[in-house]
Amino acid sequence: MFNYTPLGSICLLGACITAIAAVGSVFELTSGTPEYGTTITGTILALSIPLTVGLFYVAVRSTNKVNK
């Protein structure tokens, strides 16, 4: 049975949200006319990719510590 931590759960939720934001930003940028403008949408994309990776890494690492 796998145990989980509140930190891991919150980080995984954050990783899911930022991944959705990244995908949405890509679709907005490729549509030609982003709703919030190219600069803001590009900034959201640029910030959400490293946040997704970092939050996912923390979630996995946190859960692995508990399940050793």
C-alpha positions in Angstrom: 0.0 0.0 0.0 1.2 3.5 -0.8 1.3 6.2 1.7 1.1 9.8 0.7 2.0 13.1 2.2 0.0 16.3 2.2 3.0 18.1 0.7 3.1 15.5 -2.1 -0.6 15.8 -2.8 -0.5 19.6 -2.9 2.5 19.6 -5.2 0.9 17.1 -7.5 -2.2 19.2 -7.7 -0.1 22.3 -8.5 1.8 20.3 -11.2 -1.5 19.4 -12.8 -2.8 22.9 -12.8 0.4 24.4 -14.2 0.6 21.7 -16.9 -3.0 22.6 -17.9 -1.9 26.3 -18.0 1.1 25.4 -20.2 -1.1 23.4 -22.7 -3.7 26.2 -22.8 -0.9 28.8 -23.4 0.4 26.8 -26.3 -3.0 26.6 -27.9 -3.6 30.3 -27.3 -0.3 31.2 -28.9 -0.8 29.0 -31.9 -4.3 30.4 -32.5 -2.8 33.6 -33.7 -4.5 36.0 -31.4 -4.1 35.2 -27.7 -6.9 36.5 -25.5 -4.5 38.0 -23.0 -1.9 39.1 -25.6 1.3 37.4 -26.7 3.5 38.8 -23.9 1.3 37.7 -21.0 0.5 34.3 -22.5 4.2 33.7 -23.3 5.1 34.6 -19.7 2.5 32.2 -18.4 4.0 29.5 -20.6 7.6 30.3 -19.7 6.7 30.1 -16.0 4.4 27.1 -16.0 6.8 24.6 -17.6 9.6 24.8 -15.0 6.9 25.0 -12.2 5.3 21.8 -13.5 8.5 19.9 -13.6 9.6 21.2 -10.2 6.3 20.5 -8.4 6.1 17.1 -9.9 9.6 16.3 -8.8 8.9 17.5 -5.2 5.6 15.4 -5.1 7.4 12.2 -6.3 10.4 12.8 -3.9 8.1 13.4 -1.0 6.1 10.3 -1.6 9.2 8.2 -2.1 10.6 9.3 1.3 7.5 8.0 3.0 7.3 4.7 1.1 10.9 3.5 1.7 
